[in-house]
Amino acid sequence: MTVELKLGMREYEGRRVCFVDLPGTYGISGTSLEEVVAREFIVSSEPDIVMVLVDSTAPERTLYLAIQVLELTPNVVLVFTKTDEAHPRGIHIHYDKLEEYLGVPVIPVSALKGEGIRDLLEALLNYKSRIKRSEPLTIDYGPLEHFIREIASLIEEEGALRQYPSRWIAIRLLEGDMRIEDLLKQEGKEALLKRVWNIIDSARRVLGGDLTELAIRQRFAFVDSLIRRVVVRTKVEGGSSLEKVLRRPLAGLLFSTALTLGVFLLIFSINTGFPLNILLELAGQEGLAEAVSTYSLSGIVSMGFNELSSLAESGLSAVNAPHWFVSLVANGIIPGVGSVLSFFPLILMVFLFLAMLEDSGLMPRMAVAFHSTLSKFGLSGRAVYPLVISVGCNVPGVMTSRTSLDDVERHELIFSVPFIPCQARLVVGLAFAMALFKSAVMQAVAVVFIYALGAAAALLTAIIIRKAIYGIRESPELIMELPPIHKPKAKVVWWLTWDNTKHFLRKAGLIIFSLSIVVWALLYTGPEGYLPDVYGENFFQHSFAAIIGNAVAPALTPFGLNYTQAWKVGFALVNGLVAKEVVLDSLSVLHGGANPIAAIRALGLNIAQGLGILAFITLYLPCLATLAVMYQESKSLRKTLISLMYMMGLAYIVALLVYYITSALLTLL
């Protein structure tokens, strides 16, 4: 085995990273030359970060080295390799939880598949913000603790070997590290060393055993405790009948489509009432259909926060709080929190479904099933994951573009998945459909229309990016190892579900909440300040939002709208840039607090105008939170702004086409 140091350079995002490959070793105890070379480099060369490789297929054995390094320095990034092999073997590792326990970045990678390399480079460049600990890791060595503290105290008193942590030196001396003893002698600390030997002799007498063996046993006990908390092993068996079905291209595609569609219809029925309410209405159960919509999860959350807003308004008014503050809390902050929480059940259910697919081994097979279809649009089968997530919310859909195998496909997804209609656009679409059509069948057709339109725009955008912008004619290849299908483990499913939902709440939740406050400011303030104090109930037409709405009104006249219709629709569309559900809130506000369906009807739109505007709502920017994440993932302000202009332009052109084509068809009929 070589003990030479090898250097390598890598440029990433305009910065050069120097890698130093240390001798291969399973520890840094100093029992071999390669162990001494490795730890001396860590101490004397003062690298910015120490990258320790852990084998995902054998975490119990290979995590030991990482723990030893963490006892020496906190500046560590753990890299779990061979992640592509772990899942097929039924090994599930909760990387985020392990990162939380150890306080250092934990990055899963597959060198063979090229997965996780981008995340690793970003973790190395931003390690200062990722490392949560300031001191080396402390392990409880049980019966050795008293002697460790005693020796560490002597080391600190003498100021010996300042380049090493005193506790680490004490542990090494108890384990009989000759290299540390030689270093102490070189510093002229023979007297100190004799006192240490006396303590070690005392420890042997008291504990009656091999101190090295005891220390190793305690260290492995710590590793085992980590493994029990972050690793789950599942027995995998191949050759099931379902596996045979999924191997067939057509059968696999039909099964995957039916499963995804069926589960999402169930999820949407629970969260919004659609399409169950449509089916009940077709069956002549109008009262039950209305109850399903009203008492869906989103409906219950909305009612709860409306009641909370009323209580807050009356309570704050009773204590004579300033009018603007009462409005900010009741009409801004509380609805903002409610907006975030109304998405929570849907996002949780979507990620729960995806976690079950991933853990069971079905997701890779679904990727294979969809690959032939998606490859026609310049995407691989792996793109099905972010596309499906975007049906719930575009923010995590854009974030999941990180699973792409190359940067081209990643950029395709970053700038195409925002076209996929999310729950917020479904709610707006349902309101427009119910306002425009009395027939339940036509309402269902209108909703299907927005999904078809959004999917077509997403796929068109993806292929334009690959072929026109990057000049690549070939679609990405799909190379995947298919794990055996097995029953998903509840613990692993919860890990995946909660981690993804938590990331959504952290990333999108804060943005959505903050922007809800911005919406309040646009609606309730204007050049004269807080408008209700100046204009009373008819203040909205003087707000900043109305001013912007008036500015965009001329662009809406080609839809046959009169001035009043144009500025009101423009007002709603401008507010919809923040979040799509705000479109309905804005129209309700403009019509004296009427329910969204009544507010849309009050605009006096005909079917062609309504469908044209609905097409625009479907395709233009889903929300500012999505725009922020697009910039975060692409790291390019230029590309993000170009994408924004593209979305707005495409939405406008398609909306006009929908309006004129529908008008022509209605004239013919």
Buried (B, 14 or more C-beta within 10 A) or exposed (E): EEBEEEEEEEEBEEEEBEEBEBBEBEBBBBBBEBBBBBBBBBBEEEBEBBBBBBBBBEBEEBBBBBBBBBBBBBBBBBBBBBBBBBBBBBBBBBBBBBBEBBBBBBBBBBBEBEBBBBBBBBBBBEBEEBBEBEEBBEBEBEEBEBBBEBBBEBBBEBEBBEEBBBBBBBBBBBBBBEBBBEBBEEBEBEEBBEBBEEBBEEBBEEBEEEBBEBBBEBBBEBBEEBBEEBBBEBEBEEEEEEBEEBEEEEEBBEBBBEBBEEBBBEBBBBBBBBBBBBBBBBEEBEEBBBBBBEEBBBBEBBEEBBEBBEEBBEEBEEEEBEBBEBBBBBBBBBBBBBBBBBBBBBBBBBBBBBBBBBBBBBBBBBBBBBBBBBBEBBBBBBBBBBBBBBBBBBBBBBBBBBBBBEEBBBBBBBBBBBBBBBBBBBBBBBBBBBBBBEEBEEBBEBBEBBBEBBBBBBBBBBBBBBBEBBEBEEBBEBEBEBBBBBEBBEEBBEBBBBBBBEBBBEBBBEBBBEBBBBBBBBBBBBEEEBBBBEBEEEBBBBBBBBBBBBEBBEEBEEBBBEEEBBBBBBBBBBBBBBBBBBBBBBBBBBBEEBEBBBBBBBBEBBBBBBBBBBBBBBBBBBBBBBBBBBBBBBEBEEBBEEBBEEBBEBBBEBBBEBBBEBBEEEEEE
